[in-house]
Amino acid sequence: MPTFEEAAASARNLKHASNDELLELYSYFKIGNGEDISKSNPGTFDLAGKAKKRAWQKKLDEGVTKEQARQKYVATFERLKAEPGLK
């Protein structure tokens, strides 16, 4: 199984993942990196940025820790990588 860093580097190569799956990966990545959500301020018309922040906040509200996020990121990446058409 890859490390968090290896999965993060390889995740850019995933093709055909759904928006929800990509948002899940994004939120786990941000928490796993220890980034501060208060520094994320998408503009009024930045709908993608707002969706990313909502997904990130949802995981924070669920109490996902940095270590849990790293583990879930790798597990989600491995699941997506194994799906046909997502390599």
SEKETI-94104 format. One record per residue: residue number from 1; x, y, z of N, C-alpha, C, O, CB in turn. Coordinates in nm, 4 decimals. Glycine has a CB too. Example, Ala and Ser with C-alpha at 12.3 -4.5 7.8 and 13.67 -1.06 7.14 Angstrom:
2
+-------+----------+----------+----------+----------+----------+----------+----------+----------+----------+----------+----------+----------+----------+----------+----------+
! fikol !     n.xx !     n.yy !     n.zz !    ca.xx !    ca.yy !    ca.zz !     c.xx !     c.yy !     c.zz !     o.xx !     o.yy !     o.zz !    cb.xx !    cb.yy !    cb.zz !
+-------+----------+----------+----------+----------+----------+----------+----------+----------+----------+----------+----------+----------+----------+----------+----------+
!     1 !   1.3190 !  -0.5690 !   0.7800 !   1.2300 !  -0.4500 !   0.7800 !   1.3200 !  -0.3300 !   0.7800 !   1.4236 !  -0.3319 !   0.8465 !   1.1308 !  -0.4473 !   0.9046 !
!     2 !   1.2850 !  -0.2250 !   0.7080 !   1.3670 !  -0.1060 !   0.7140 !   1.2900 !   0.0030 !   0.7870 !   1.3409 !   0.1138 !   0.8039 !   1.4084 !  -0.0598 !   0.5725 !
+-------+----------+----------+----------+----------+----------+----------+----------+----------+----------+----------+----------+----------+----------+----------+----------+
//
This chain:
87
+-------+----------+----------+----------+----------+----------+----------+----------+----------+----------+----------+----------+----------+----------+----------+----------+
! fikol !     n.xx !     n.yy !     n.zz !    ca.xx !    ca.yy !    ca.zz !     c.xx !     c.yy !     c.zz !     o.xx !     o.yy !     o.zz !    cb.xx !    cb.yy !    cb.zz !
+-------+----------+----------+----------+----------+----------+----------+----------+----------+----------+----------+----------+----------+----------+----------+----------+
!     1 !   0.0856 !  -0.1180 !   0.0000 !   0.0000 !   0.0000 !   0.0000 !   0.0903 !   0.1244 !   0.0000 !   0.1894 !   0.1291 !   0.0729 !  -0.0974 !  -0.0002 !   0.1241 !
!     2 !   0.0566 !   0.2229 !  -0.0802 !   0.1404 !   0.3431 !  -0.0884 !   0.1269 !   0.4297 !   0.0378 !   0.0309 !   0.4176 !   0.1138 !   0.1027 !   0.4255 !  -0.2131 !
!     3 !   0.2239 !   0.5153 !   0.0567 !   0.2150 !   0.6128 !   0.1647 !   0.1195 !   0.7240 !   0.1211 !   0.0791 !   0.7302 !   0.0049 !   0.3562 !   0.6705 !   0.2011 !
!     4 !   0.0846 !   0.8100 !   0.2137 !  -0.0010 !   0.9247 !   0.1841 !   0.0610 !   1.0092 !   0.0740 !  -0.0075 !   1.0497 !  -0.0199 !  -0.0242 !   1.0097 !   0.3103 !
!     5 !   0.1898 !   1.0356 !   0.0854 !   0.2591 !   1.1196 !  -0.0126 !   0.2610 !   1.0547 !  -0.1507 !   0.2422 !   1.1226 !  -0.2516 !   0.4020 !   1.1477 !   0.0335 !
!     6 !   0.2837 !   0.9232 !  -0.1554 !   0.2850 !   0.8523 !  -0.2835 !   0.1463 !   0.8526 !  -0.3477 !   0.1328 !   0.8724 !  -0.4685 !   0.3339 !   0.7078 !  -0.2643 !
!     7 !   0.0437 !   0.8305 !  -0.2658 !  -0.0931 !   0.8314 !  -0.3178 !  -0.1293 !   0.9705 !  -0.3692 !  -0.1923 !   0.9838 !  -0.4741 !  -0.1931 !   0.7868 !  -0.2088 !
!     8 !  -0.0896 !   1.0738 !  -0.2954 !  -0.1199 !   1.2111 !  -0.3361 !  -0.0531 !   1.2438 !  -0.4696 !  -0.1126 !   1.3102 !  -0.5544 !  -0.0743 !   1.3109 !  -0.2278 !
!     9 !   0.0692 !   1.1977 !  -0.4879 !   0.1400 !   1.2237 !  -0.6130 !   0.0756 !   1.1486 !  -0.7299 !   0.0728 !   1.1990 !  -0.8422 !   0.2875 !   1.1840 !  -0.5997 !
!    10 !   0.0248 !   1.0297 !  -0.7039 !  -0.0341 !   0.9476 !  -0.8093 !  -0.1803 !   0.9799 !  -0.8368 !  -0.2314 !   0.9471 !  -0.9439 !  -0.0214 !   0.8033 !  -0.7733 !
!    11 !  -0.2477 !   1.0431 !  -0.7425 !  -0.3914 !   1.0692 !  -0.7562 !  -0.4231 !   1.1582 !  -0.8751 !  -0.5336 !   1.1522 !  -0.9290 !  -0.4450 !   1.1328 !  -0.6300 !
!    12 !  -0.3296 !   1.2391 !  -0.9158 !  -0.3522 !   1.3270 !  -1.0304 !  -0.3767 !   1.2476 !  -1.1585 !  -0.4331 !   1.2993 !  -1.2549 !  -0.2332 !   1.4204 !  -1.0492 !
!    13 !  -0.3336 !   1.1210 !  -1.1582 !  -0.3492 !   1.0368 !  -1.2767 !  -0.4825 !   0.9643 !  -1.2817 !  -0.5117 !   0.8964 !  -1.3802 !  -0.2384 !   0.9366 !  -1.2825 !
!    14 !  -0.5644 !   0.9772 !  -1.1770 !  -0.6958 !   0.9118 !  -1.1788 !  -0.7824 !   0.9771 !  -1.2856 !  -0.7915 !   1.0995 !  -1.2943 !  -0.7650 !   0.9201 !  -1.0392 !
!    15 !  -0.8442 !   0.8951 !  -1.3643 !  -0.9316 !   0.9445 !  -1.4703 !  -1.0745 !   0.8975 !  -1.4408 !  -1.0951 !   0.7889 !  -1.3865 !  -0.8835 !   0.8947 !  -1.6116 !
!    16 !  -1.1693 !   0.9778 !  -1.4759 !  -1.3106 !   0.9421 !  -1.4691 !  -1.3637 !   0.9257 !  -1.3276 !  -1.4691 !   0.8644 !  -1.3106 !  -1.3334 !   0.8164 !  -1.5441 !
!    17 !  -1.2968 !   0.9770 !  -1.2258 !  -1.3525 !   0.9740 !  -1.0901 !  -1.4650 !   1.0769 !  -1.0853 !  -1.4579 !   1.1807 !  -1.1511 !  -1.2417 !   1.0040 !  -0.9803 !
!    18 !  -1.5676 !   1.0481 !  -1.0079 !  -1.6804 !   1.1404 !  -0.9994 !  -1.6418 !   1.2636 !  -0.9173 !  -1.5426 !   1.2622 !  -0.8444 !  -1.8034 !   1.0704 !  -0.9372 !
!    19 !  -1.7206 !   1.3689 !  -0.9299 !  -1.6958 !   1.4902 !  -0.8515 !  -1.6993 !   1.4608 !  -0.7024 !  -1.6170 !   1.5124 !  -0.6268 !  -1.7986 !   1.5980 !  -0.8857 !
!    20 !  -1.7948 !   1.3775 !  -0.6596 !  -1.8044 !   1.3429 !  -0.5173 !  -1.6795 !   1.2693 !  -0.4700 !  -1.6302 !   1.2943 !  -0.3599 !  -1.9289 !   1.2567 !  -0.4914 !
!    21 !  -1.6289 !   1.1796 !  -0.5520 !  -1.5069 !   1.1064 !  -0.5159 !  -1.3867 !   1.2004 !  -0.5097 !  -1.3028 !   1.1890 !  -0.4203 !  -1.4802 !   0.9932 !  -0.6169 !
!    22 !  -1.3791 !   1.2916 !  -0.6034 !  -1.2694 !   1.3884 !  -0.6028 !  -1.2788 !   1.4829 !  -0.4827 !  -1.1768 !   1.5184 !  -0.4237 !  -1.2694 !   1.4692 !  -0.7331 !
!    23 !  -1.4004 !   1.5235 !  -0.4466 !  -1.4183 !   1.6085 !  -0.3289 !  -1.3793 !   1.5346 !  -0.2012 !  -1.3220 !   1.5936 !  -0.1095 !  -1.5635 !   1.6567 !  -0.3194 !
!    24 !  -1.4105 !   1.4057 !  -0.1959 !  -1.3723 !   1.3252 !  -0.0795 !  -1.2200 !   1.3192 !  -0.0683 !  -1.1643 !   1.3397 !   0.0396 !  -1.4317 !   1.1819 !  -0.0897 !
!    25 !  -1.1531 !   1.2911 !  -0.1800 !  -1.0063 !   1.2890 !  -0.1798 !  -0.9510 !   1.4246 !  -0.1385 !  -0.8583 !   1.4321 !  -0.0578 !  -0.9522 !   1.2498 !  -0.3188 !
!    26 !  -1.0069 !   1.5305 !  -0.1928 !  -0.9614 !   1.6664 !  -0.1626 !  -0.9711 !   1.6941 !  -0.0124 !  -0.8764 !   1.7446 !   0.0480 !  -1.0443 !   1.7702 !  -0.2416 !
!    27 !  -1.0846 !   1.6612 !   0.0469 !  -1.1030 !   1.6912 !   0.1889 !  -1.0058 !   1.6110 !   0.2749 !  -0.9492 !   1.6641 !   0.3705 !  -1.2474 !   1.6619 !   0.2315 !
!    28 !  -0.9861 !   1.4831 !   0.2414 !  -0.8892 !   1.4029 !   0.3169 !  -0.7476 !   1.4564 !   0.2980 !  -0.6681 !   1.4564 !   0.3920 !  -0.8960 !   1.2554 !   0.2736 !
!    29 !  -0.7160 !   1.5019 !   0.1774 !  -0.5830 !   1.5570 !   0.1506 !  -0.5573 !   1.6809 !   0.2364 !  -0.4520 !   1.6931 !   0.2990 !  -0.5682 !   1.5918 !   0.0013 !
!    30 !  -0.6535 !   1.7720 !   0.2388 !  -0.6360 !   1.8957 !   0.3136 !  -0.6187 !   1.8688 !   0.4630 !  -0.5324 !   1.9282 !   0.5276 !  -0.7549 !   1.9882 !   0.2906 !
!    31 !  -0.7010 !   1.7790 !   0.5177 !  -0.6894 !   1.7456 !   0.6598 !  -0.5589 !   1.6710 !   0.6851 !  -0.4888 !   1.6989 !   0.7824 !  -0.8103 !   1.6605 !   0.7065 !
!    32 !  -0.5262 !   1.5760 !   0.5974 !  -0.4034 !   1.4981 !   0.6115 !  -0.2780 !   1.5826 !   0.6048 !  -0.1757 !   1.5472 !   0.6635 !  -0.3975 !   1.3930 !   0.5057 !
!    33 !  -0.2849 !   1.6936 !   0.5340 !  -0.1718 !   1.7863 !   0.5248 !  -0.1684 !   1.8830 !   0.6413 !  -0.0717 !   1.9575 !   0.6577 !  -0.1774 !   1.8636 !   0.3947 !
!    34 !  -0.2738 !   1.8825 !   0.7231 !  -0.2799 !   1.9729 !   0.8373 !  -0.3068 !   2.1167 !   0.7981 !  -0.2656 !   2.2092 !   0.8681 !  -0.1526 !   1.9658 !   0.9143 !
!    35 !  -0.3754 !   2.1360 !   0.6872 !  -0.4016 !   2.2725 !   0.6402 !  -0.5157 !   2.3364 !   0.7186 !  -0.6022 !   2.2669 !   0.7718 !  -0.4346 !   2.2722 !   0.4900 !
!    36 !  -0.5151 !   2.4668 !   0.7250 !  -0.6111 !   2.5451 !   0.8030 !  -0.7259 !   2.5911 !   0.7139 !  -0.7055 !   2.6676 !   0.6196 !  -0.5419 !   2.6666 !   0.8688 !
!    37 !  -0.8459 !   2.5445 !   0.7441 !  -0.9624 !   2.5769 !   0.6612 !  -0.9967 !   2.7254 !   0.6675 !  -1.0566 !   2.7787 !   0.5742 !  -1.0830 !   2.4943 !   0.7050 !
!    38 !  -0.9600 !   2.7920 !   0.7748 !  -0.9935 !   2.9351 !   0.7862 !  -0.9184 !   3.0194 !   0.6834 !  -0.9559 !   3.1338 !   0.6578 !  -0.9619 !   2.9859 !   0.9273 !
!    39 !  -0.8139 !   2.9643 !   0.6250 !  -0.7383 !   3.0376 !   0.5232 !  -0.7971 !   3.0164 !   0.3832 !  -0.7508 !   3.0765 !   0.2862 !  -0.5912 !   2.9940 !   0.5253 !
!    40 !  -0.8987 !   2.9311 !   0.3734 !  -0.9646 !   2.9048 !   0.2458 !  -1.0862 !   2.9956 !   0.2342 !  -1.1837 !   2.9790 !   0.3075 !  -1.0055 !   2.7549 !   0.2330 !
!    41 !  -1.0806 !   3.0909 !   0.1428 !  -1.1901 !   3.1853 !   0.1232 !  -1.2236 !   3.1981 !  -0.0251 !  -1.1812 !   3.2930 !  -0.0911 !  -1.1542 !   3.3228 !   0.1819 !
!    42 !  -1.3010 !   3.1005 !  -0.0776 !  -1.3367 !   3.1094 !  -0.2200 !  -1.4245 !   3.2309 !  -0.2455 !  -1.5040 !   3.2703 !  -0.1602 !  -1.4089 !   2.9810 !  -0.2664 !
!    43 !  -1.4098 !   3.2892 !  -0.3621 !  -1.4870 !   3.4067 !  -0.4010 !  -1.6342 !   3.3742 !  -0.4227 !  -1.6737 !   3.2577 !  -0.4272 !  -1.4289 !   3.4673 !  -0.5267 !
!    44 !  -1.7116 !   3.4755 !  -0.4356 !  -1.8568 !   3.4628 !  -0.4517 !  -1.8948 !   3.3723 !  -0.5680 !  -1.9874 !   3.2921 !  -0.5561 !  -1.9188 !   3.5992 !  -0.4717 !
!    45 !  -1.8255 !   3.3839 !  -0.6788 !  -1.8602 !   3.3078 !  -0.7982 !  -1.7735 !   3.1828 !  -0.8172 !  -1.7818 !   3.1169 !  -0.9209 !  -1.8482 !   3.3964 !  -0.9195 !
!    46 !  -1.6915 !   3.1504 !  -0.7187 !  -1.6048 !   3.0321 !  -0.7251 !  -1.6816 !   2.9110 !  -0.6709 !  -1.6624 !   2.8694 !  -0.5566 !  -1.4721 !   3.0550 !  -0.6438 !
!    47 !  -1.7682 !   2.8560 !  -0.7547 !  -1.8532 !   2.7450 !  -0.7116 !  -1.7725 !   2.6197 !  -0.6792 !  -1.8046 !   2.5483 !  -0.5842 !  -1.9556 !   2.7133 !  -0.8189 !
!    48 !  -1.6689 !   2.5927 !  -0.7567 !  -1.5850 !   2.4762 !  -0.7296 !  -1.5122 !   2.4933 !  -0.5966 !  -1.5040 !   2.3995 !  -0.5173 !  -1.4836 !   2.4544 !  -0.8440 !
!    49 !  -1.4603 !   2.6117 !  -0.5728 !  -1.3915 !   2.6397 !  -0.4468 !  -1.4842 !   2.6255 !  -0.3273 !  -1.4439 !   2.5749 !  -0.2225 !  -1.3323 !   2.7793 !  -0.4493 !
!    50 !  -1.6080 !   2.6700 !  -0.3428 !  -1.7058 !   2.6574 !  -0.2349 !  -1.7406 !   2.5113 !  -0.2087 !  -1.7561 !   2.4711 !  -0.0934 !  -1.8325 !   2.7363 !  -0.2684 !
!    51 !  -1.7530 !   2.4317 !  -0.3145 !  -1.7828 !   2.2892 !  -0.2987 !  -1.6681 !   2.2186 !  -0.2268 !  -1.6905 !   2.1325 !  -0.1417 !  -1.8085 !   2.2234 !  -0.4362 !
!    52 !  -1.5464 !   2.2557 !  -0.2616 !  -1.4293 !   2.1970 !  -0.1959 !  -1.4276 !   2.2319 !  -0.0472 !  -1.4026 !   2.1459 !   0.0372 !  -1.2995 !   2.2457 !  -0.2634 !
!    53 !  -1.4541 !   2.3576 !  -0.0164 !  -1.4528 !   2.3995 !   0.1237 !  -1.5643 !   2.3303 !   0.2025 !  -1.5429 !   2.2910 !   0.3172 !  -1.4677 !   2.5524 !   0.1339 !
!    54 !  -1.6826 !   2.3149 !   0.1428 !  -1.7934 !   2.2453 !   0.2103 !  -1.7568 !   2.0999 !   0.2399 !  -1.7837 !   2.0498 !   0.3491 !  -1.9212 !   2.2509 !   0.1239 !
!    55 !  -1.6951 !   2.0321 !   0.1422 !  -1.6548 !   1.8928 !   0.1613 !  -1.5504 !   1.8814 !   0.2716 !  -1.5560 !   1.7902 !   0.3541 !  -1.6000 !   1.8341 !   0.0304 !
!    56 !  -1.4568 !   1.9727 !   0.2726 !  -1.3507 !   1.9772 !   0.3729 !  -1.4116 !   2.0017 !   0.5112 !  -1.3769 !   1.9340 !   0.6079 !  -1.2469 !   2.0875 !   0.3383 !
!    57 !  -1.5021 !   2.0987 !   0.5195 !  -1.5659 !   2.1308 !   0.6474 !  -1.6489 !   2.0139 !   0.6987 !  -1.6527 !   1.9881 !   0.8189 !  -1.6540 !   2.2550 !   0.6335 !
!    58 !  -1.7150 !   1.9437 !   0.6082 !  -1.7962 !   1.8288 !   0.6477 !  -1.7103 !   1.7235 !   0.7168 !  -1.7495 !   1.6689 !   0.8199 !  -1.8669 !   1.7680 !   0.5254 !
!    59 !  -1.5938 !   1.6951 !   0.6605 !  -1.5039 !   1.5954 !   0.7211 !  -1.4518 !   1.6457 !   0.8552 !  -1.4384 !   1.5676 !   0.9494 !  -1.3852 !   1.5634 !   0.6264 !
!    60 !  -1.4226 !   1.7742 !   0.8651 !  -1.3791 !   1.8303 !   0.9935 !  -1.4903 !   1.8178 !   1.0970 !  -1.4646 !   1.7834 !   1.2123 !  -1.3373 !   1.9784 !   0.9774 !
!    61 !  -1.6135 !   1.8457 !   1.0561 !  -1.7284 !   1.8356 !   1.1459 !  -1.7512 !   1.6917 !   1.1921 !  -1.8019 !   1.6682 !   1.3018 !  -1.8540 !   1.8886 !   1.0769 !
!    62 !  -1.7136 !   1.5968 !   1.1085 !  -1.7247 !   1.4555 !   1.1456 !  -1.6150 !   1.4139 !   1.2434 !  -1.6183 !   1.3032 !   1.2972 !  -1.7189 !   1.3677 !   1.0208 !
!    63 !  -1.5185 !   1.5017 !   1.2662 !  -1.4113 !   1.4730 !   1.3618 !  -1.2960 !   1.3934 !   1.3054 !  -1.2216 !   1.3307 !   1.3808 !  -1.4666 !   1.4003 !   1.4770 !
!    64 !  -1.2796 !   1.3945 !   1.1741 !  -1.1701 !   1.3210 !   1.1111 !  -1.0376 !   1.3842 !   1.1526 !  -1.0164 !   1.5040 !   1.1342 !  -1.1850 !   1.3202 !   0.9558 !
!    65 !  -0.9488 !   1.3024 !   1.2086 !  -0.8174 !   1.3503 !   1.2518 !  -0.7194 !   1.3473 !   1.1344 !  -0.7479 !   1.2909 !   1.0288 !  -0.7637 !   1.2647 !   1.3695 !
!    66 !  -0.6057 !   1.4080 !   1.1554 !  -0.5027 !   1.4113 !   1.0506 !  -0.4618 !   1.2693 !   1.0115 !  -0.4529 !   1.2376 !   0.8929 !  -0.3787 !   1.4915 !   1.0983 !
!    67 !  -0.4374 !   1.1852 !   1.1094 !  -0.3949 !   1.0475 !   1.0802 !  -0.5065 !   0.9685 !   1.0126 !  -0.4805 !   0.8929 !   0.9190 !  -0.3511 !   0.9763 !   1.2092 !
!    68 !  -0.6292 !   0.9850 !   1.0585 !  -0.7424 !   0.9179 !   0.9938 !  -0.7564 !   0.9640 !   0.8493 !  -0.7809 !   0.8829 !   0.7600 !  -0.8729 !   0.9448 !   1.0710 !
!    69 !  -0.7409 !   1.0934 !   0.8262 !  -0.7523 !   1.1480 !   0.6908 !  -0.6458 !   1.0890 !   0.6001 !  -0.6738 !   1.0560 !   0.4849 !  -0.7409 !   1.3009 !   0.6930 !
!    70 !  -0.5253 !   1.0754 !   0.6503 !  -0.4181 !   1.0168 !   0.5703 !  -0.4511 !   0.8721 !   0.5332 !  -0.4327 !   0.8309 !   0.4187 !  -0.2845 !   1.0232 !   0.6466 !
!    71 !  -0.4997 !   0.7959 !   0.6305 !  -0.5358 !   0.6559 !   0.6048 !  -0.6526 !   0.6467 !   0.5073 !  -0.6509 !   0.5643 !   0.4158 !  -0.5714 !   0.5843 !   0.7364 !
!    72 !  -0.7533 !   0.7303 !   0.5262 !  -0.8702 !   0.7274 !   0.4388 !  -0.8354 !   0.7758 !   0.2978 !  -0.8919 !   0.7272 !   0.1998 !  -0.9825 !   0.8133 !   0.4978 !
!    73 !  -0.7438 !   0.8700 !   0.2876 !  -0.7003 !   0.9166 !   0.1559 !  -0.6389 !   0.8013 !   0.0783 !  -0.6738 !   0.7777 !  -0.0374 !  -0.5991 !   1.0329 !   0.1689 !
!    74 !  -0.5471 !   0.7295 !   0.1424 !  -0.4799 !   0.6177 !   0.0755 !  -0.5811 !   0.5092 !   0.0398 !  -0.5773 !   0.4555 !  -0.0709 !  -0.3681 !   0.5594 !   0.1653 !
!    75 !  -0.6721 !   0.4762 !   0.1326 !  -0.7718 !   0.3729 !   0.1062 !  -0.8647 !   0.4136 !  -0.0082 !  -0.8974 !   0.3312 !  -0.0936 !  -0.8533 !   0.3444 !   0.2327 !
!    76 !  -0.9071 !   0.5392 !  -0.0102 !  -0.9943 !   0.5880 !  -0.1168 !  -0.9208 !   0.5870 !  -0.2498 !  -0.9766 !   0.5469 !  -0.3519 !  -1.0452 !   0.7296 !  -0.0850 !
!    77 !  -0.7956 !   0.6311 !  -0.2488 !  -0.7140 !   0.6295 !  -0.3699 !  -0.7001 !   0.4868 !  -0.4237 !  -0.7162 !   0.4638 !  -0.5436 !  -0.5750 !   0.6899 !  -0.3418 !
!    78 !  -0.6705 !   0.3920 !  -0.3361 !  -0.6535 !   0.2528 !  -0.3787 !  -0.7838 !   0.1975 !  -0.4372 !  -0.7814 !   0.1260 !  -0.5374 !  -0.6070 !   0.1654 !  -0.2602 !
!    79 !  -0.8975 !   0.2304 !  -0.3746 !  -1.0272 !   0.1845 !  -0.4251 !  -1.0546 !   0.2419 !  -0.5634 !  -1.0978 !   0.1702 !  -0.6535 !  -1.1398 !   0.2239 !  -0.3283 !
!    80 !  -1.0293 !   0.3721 !  -0.5799 !  -1.0542 !   0.4365 !  -0.7088 !  -0.9599 !   0.3850 !  -0.8166 !  -0.9992 !   0.3671 !  -0.9319 !  -1.0401 !   0.5874 !  -0.6958 !
!    81 !  -0.8365 !   0.3617 !  -0.7779 !  -0.7372 !   0.3125 !  -0.8734 !  -0.7751 !   0.1739 !  -0.9252 !  -0.7455 !   0.1396 !  -1.0397 !  -0.5980 !   0.3085 !  -0.8086 !
!    82 !  -0.8401 !   0.0953 !  -0.8414 !  -0.8764 !  -0.0407 !  -0.8782 !  -1.0000 !  -0.0474 !  -0.9669 !  -1.0237 !  -0.1491 !  -1.0320 !  -0.8990 !  -0.1220 !  -0.7546 !
!    83 !  -1.0787 !   0.0593 !  -0.9704 !  -1.2007 !   0.0601 !  -1.0517 !  -1.1648 !   0.0695 !  -1.2001 !  -1.0748 !   0.1445 !  -1.2378 !  -1.2931 !   0.1780 !  -1.0109 !
!    84 !  -1.2340 !  -0.0054 !  -1.2825 !  -1.2069 !   0.0011 !  -1.4277 !  -1.2273 !   0.1430 !  -1.4814 !  -1.3249 !   0.2102 !  -1.4481 !  -1.2987 !  -0.0977 !  -1.5044 !
!    85 !  -1.1348 !   0.1860 !  -1.5634 !  -1.1457 !   0.3155 !  -1.6269 !  -1.0943 !   0.4313 !  -1.5431 !  -1.0984 !   0.5458 !  -1.5882 !  -1.2858 !   0.3402 !  -1.6622 !
!    86 !  -1.0457 !   0.4045 !  -1.4213 !  -0.9975 !   0.5119 !  -1.3361 !  -0.8471 !   0.5158 !  -1.3234 !  -0.7941 !   0.5942 !  -1.2446 !  -1.0575 !   0.4997 !  -1.2015 !
!    87 !  -0.7779 !   0.4347 !  -1.3974 !  -0.6324 !   0.4312 !  -1.3842 !  -0.5676 !   0.5415 !  -1.4631 !  -0.4450 !   0.5536 !  -1.4633 !  -0.5778 !   0.2977 !  -1.4288 !
+-------+----------+----------+----------+----------+----------+----------+----------+----------+----------+----------+----------+----------+----------+----------+----------+
//
